[in-house]
Amino acid sequence: MKVLGIETSCDETAAAIYDGDAGLLGHQLHSQVAMHAEYGGVVPELASRDHVKKLLPLIEAVIAESGCEPEDIDGVAYTAGPGLVGALLVGAAVSRSLAFAWNRPAIGVHHLEGHLLAPMLEPEPPQFPFLALLVSGGHTLLAEVRALGDYQIIGASVDDAAGEAFDKTAKLLGLPYPGGPALAKLAEQGTPGRFKFPRPMLDRPGLDFSFSGLKTAVVVATRGLQLDEATRADVAADFQQAVVATLVAKCDRALVQTGLRTLVVAGGVGANLHLRSELTALGKRCGAQIRYPRTAFCTDNAAMIAYAGYRRLALGEHDDLRIRAAARWSLEELQAVGRRL
């Protein structure tokens, strides 16, 4: 079964084709970073318009890359939420229209399920059940992944996600959009230890996260300081260390609490090299396997959507003719495959 996957949840337009026998046949991605950089963040209306312009050429390109013809496609999967509703509607409308024209089944995929399953695209995929840390610009959560569609969130951010805290702190330091990668790069030049930033919510039990206070701590610590290049680098280094230490400590707690021995790390912040280094060290200390998708599949992409859609379509799941797009959609609303979504 060959499935065309389409992703338009925010500021990346992407298309991919996954084959149940041969694996990933091709993936194409267009990033809108340069367009949104002028505004310091994503402008939803501009994002939607750019998806309209870029999506069909990307679909044509990935079909050519995969050596397929449209009639070879057995199903279409698209990101149905959560995300920017206007952006989601572009991908949903195109996907549903192609499926109707080709007389093929279509299915709307949960964006976060795509991230959780992204490591399945690697040569040595993790086996169910496993613990997952999903950490991105809009989400920070810990989940038990028991089976396809069977997810229990055991910890989540009560305010800012880690990625949001990275972006807001980067803006405070005068770094360009996107702020998270820019801050991580600046942190490499800094010397940790100059600033004593808190490790939020580690002084109490539980697995929830909170990064809003950490962002405020940076504002307080830098008030009145001359933010020269060395100071900015030191702030970035200590901020990054505080975020990473918090994430690692909560992962350690979750491994103990669940008894699971595999930790999957997904989402854009999962590409952070310092986080990867510290989680790898955690795995060695506690005897757990730490699995990541390749860097290109940490951020939003269509390969993970094509794979998630393939898994569900192959087991008989599919949608009716309605176009699905949900700005908000809880991961725990999904059902294990074998029951209707």
BANU-624221 format. One record per residue (C-alpha): residue in one letter; x, y, z. Coordinates in pm, whole numbers, padded with zeros to 5 digits, always signed. Example, Ala and Ser with C-alpha at 12.3 -4.5 7.8 and 13.67 -1.06 7.14 Angstrom:
2
a+01230-00450+00780;s+01367-00106+00714;
END
This chain:
341
m+00000+00000+00000;k+00133+00342-00103;v+00007+00641+00096;l+00048+01008+00007;g+00099+01215+00322;i+00036+01591+00339;e+00138+01829+00619;t+00023+02194+00643;s-00040+02247+01015;c+00173+02560+01057;d+00466+02702+00863;e+00595+02403+00667;t+00434+02270+00352;a+00526+01905+00299;a+00434+01595+00100;a+00564+01239+00123;i+00486+00890-00005;y+00520+00586+00220;d+00504+00229+00091;g+00418-00053+00330;d+00675-00281+00164;a+00951-00047+00045;g+00928+00219+00318;l+00960+00590+00252;l+00976+00653-00122;g+01014+01029-00114;h+00950+01343+00085;q+00944+01710-00007;l+00929+02011+00225;h+00906+02385+00185;s+00978+02598+00494;q+00820+02940+00538;v+01084+03056+00788;a+01228+03323+00560;m+00882+03469+00493;h+00782+03488+00860;a+01124+03608+00985;e+01037+03967+00888;y+00750+03957+01140;g+00931+03773+01419;g+00684+03484+01417;v+00425+03296+01215;v+00153+03509+01053;p-00140+03265+01009;e-00296+03428+00702;l+00039+03441+00520;a+00103+03079+00616;s-00228+02968+00465;r-00173+03158+00142;d+00174+03013+00101;h+00041+02659+00151;v-00206+02726-00132;k+00080+02823-00364;k+00328+02554-00269;l+00129+02238-00195;l+00033+02114-00542;p+00386+02159-00686;l+00525+01968-00387;i+00279+01684-00443;e+00380+01667-00810;a+00748+01668-00706;v+00713+01387-00452;i+00516+01170-00695;a+00797+01216-00949;e+01066+01153-00685;s+00894+00831-00580;g+00871+00700-00936;c+00493+00671-00899;e+00191+00769-01101;p-00124+00905-00935;e-00299+00576-01001;d-00034+00399-00791;i-00145+00587-00478;d-00366+00368-00256;g-00467+00628+00001;v-00419+00986+00119;a-00333+01097+00473;y-00327+01457+00589;t-00274+01650+00910;a-00623+01724+01046;g-00507+01895+01367;p-00406+02043+01596;g-00262+02351+01426;l-00356+02677+01258;v-00704+02611+01128;g-00659+02805+00804;a-00337+02621+00726;l-00495+02286+00814;l-00788+02353+00582;v-00556+02393+00284;g-00404+02048+00328;a-00735+01891+00424;a-00922+02030+00122;v-00652+01929-00126;s-00616+01582+00028;r-00986+01512+00040;s-01025+01636-00321;l-00741+01417-00450;a-00879+01114-00270;f-01223+01176-00420;a-01083+01229-00770;w-00866+00915-00748;n-01142+00713-00578;r-00911+00635-00288;p-00966+00639+00091;a-00847+00937+00294;i-00777+00981+00662;g-00708+01282+00883;v-00405+01225+01105;h-00340+01374+01448;h-00027+01588+01419;l+00114+01469+01752;e+00054+01105+01665;g+00268+01169+01360;h+00550+01299+01582;l+00519+01004+01821;l+00547+00759+01532;a+00828+00941+01346;p+01099+00714+01496;m+00922+00421+01326;l+01072+00550+01001;e+01422+00466+01122;p+01607+00139+01041;e+01563+00012+01400;p+01217+00133+01509;p+01116+00114+01876;q+00870-00151+01986;f+00546-00082+02174;p+00509+00004+02456;f+00747+00294+02510;l+00771+00628+02688;a+00767+00938+02467;l+00888+01291+02529;l+00724+01520+02276;v+00888+01859+02294;s+00826+02126+02031;g+00730+02488+01984;g+00372+02433+02090;h+00380+02115+02299;t+00575+01961+02584;l+00441+01633+02716;l+00529+01287+02838;a+00313+00999+02720;e+00293+00624+02752;v+00265+00491+02399;r+00109+00148+02444;a-00001+00076+02087;l-00111+00258+01774;g-00374+00504+01894;d-00339+00405+02260;y-00171+00701+02431;q-00184+00817+02791;i-00044+01160+02873;i+00129+01141+03211;g+00285+01487+03212;a+00234+01812+03019;s+00320+02179+03033;v+00079+02388+03238;d+00181+02708+03055;d+00455+02771+02798;a+00596+02474+02610;a+00975+02438+02610;g+00995+02552+02250;e+00788+02864+02327;a+01021+02947+02616;f+01321+02909+02382;d+01161+03140+02125;k+01056+03407+02377;t+01395+03408+02548;a+01566+03431+02211;k+01354+03735+02128;l+01453+03893+02460;l+01818+03843+02362;g+01762+04005+02024;l+01805+03684+01825;p+01638+03635+01486;y+01339+03412+01415;p+01322+03118+01455;g+01455+03180+01804;g+01507+02828+01938;p+01785+02715+01701;a+01947+03061+01719;l+01955+03045+02100;a+02101+02694+02098;k+02375+02809+01862;l+02454+03113+02079;a+02462+02890+02390;e+02758+02701+02243;q+02966+03019+02289;g+02858+03077+02650;t+02995+02959+02984;p+02728+02804+03207;g+02719+02902+03574;r+02706+03279+03562;f+02326+03287+03598;k+02133+03067+03841;f+01807+02998+03667;p+01546+02773+03834;r+01459+02418+03731;p+01080+02459+03726;m+00861+02214+03923;l+01147+01982+04020;d+01087+02068+04386;r+00752+01886+04385;p+00635+01544+04276;g+00474+01479+03941;l+00560+01493+03573;d+00408+01823+03462;f+00620+02106+03320;s+00614+02485+03355;f+00848+02714+03163;s+00678+03051+03197;g+00852+03124+03528;l+01190+03036+03380;k+01133+03288+03103;t+01044+03549+03368;a+01360+03462+03562;v+01565+03551+03254;v+01388+03887+03230;v+01462+03963+03597;a+01825+03844+03581;t+01908+04056+03276;r+01725+04372+03384;g+01971+04660+03383;l+02255+04451+03239;q+02455+04552+02936;l+02372+04266+02702;d+02701+04242+02517;e+02779+03933+02311;a+02948+03745+02599;t+02661+03814+02840;r+02401+03709+02585;a+02589+03385+02524;d+02611+03314+02898;v+02238+03380+02941;a+02165+03147+02650;a+02389+02874+02792;d+02236+02887+03140;f+01881+02908+03006;q+01933+02610+02779;q+02092+02415+03063;a+01791+02486+03288;v+01542+02369+03026;v+01740+02057+02943;a+01799+01968+03309;t+01424+01996+03372;l+01332+01780+03074;v+01589+01515+03163;a+01485+01501+03529;k+01119+01454+03436;c+01212+01181+03185;d+01409+01008+03462;r+01105+01022+03691;a+00877+00894+03415;l+01101+00596+03337;v+01096+00499+03704;q+00721+00555+03738;t+00624+00357+03427;g+00894+00092+03436;l+00941+00135+03061;r+01291+00092+02922;t+01260+00279+02591;l+01230+00657+02565;v+01138+00810+02230;v+01216+01181+02185;a+01014+01365+01920;g+00938+01721+01813;g+01153+02012+01699;v+01332+02066+02032;g+01428+01699+02013;a+01693+01806+01761;n+01870+02014+02030;l+02219+01866+02063;h+02257+01944+02435;l+01925+01775+02510;r+02029+01470+02309;s+02362+01449+02488;e+02203+01466+02833;l+01928+01216+02749;t+02185+00975+02607;a+02375+01002+02935;l+02050+00936+03123;g+01992+00624+02917;k+02336+00492+03005;r+02281+00561+03376;c+01946+00388+03398;g+01981+00122+03130;a+01716+00267+02897;q+01721+00291+02520;i+01687+00647+02389;r+01546+00670+02036;y+01518+00973+01807;p+01389+01030+01456;r+01647+01168+01217;t+01688+01545+01252;a+01484+01617+00937;f+01187+01435+01090;c+01201+01610+01430;t+01034+01921+01290;d+00702+01914+01102;n+00716+01687+00798;a+00487+01476+00580;a+00682+01150+00614;m+00546+01098+00966;i+00192+01179+00845;a+00221+00935+00555;y+00343+00663+00793;a+00072+00722+01054;g-00189+00730+00779;y-00055+00409+00627;r-00077+00227+00959;r-00442+00322+01001;l-00552+00282+00639;a-00387-00061+00619;l-00601-00173+00914;g-00925-00049+00763;e-00954+00299+00917;h-01072+00577+00687;d-01283+00893+00696;d-01608+00977+00524;l-01628+01261+00270;r-01613+01544+00522;i-01308+01771+00541;r-01156+01754+00889;a-00961+02041+01045;a-00936+02098+01421;a-00725+02373+01574;r-00750+02191+01909;w-00750+01813+01937;s-00641+01616+02241;l-00409+01323+02174;e-00606+01116+02423;e-00920+01147+02210;l-00767+00897+01968;q-00867+00533+01996;a-00656+00226+01948;v-00677+00087+01596;g-00958-00165+01567;r-01220+00088+01683;r-01349+00378+01479;l-01171+00708+01528;
END
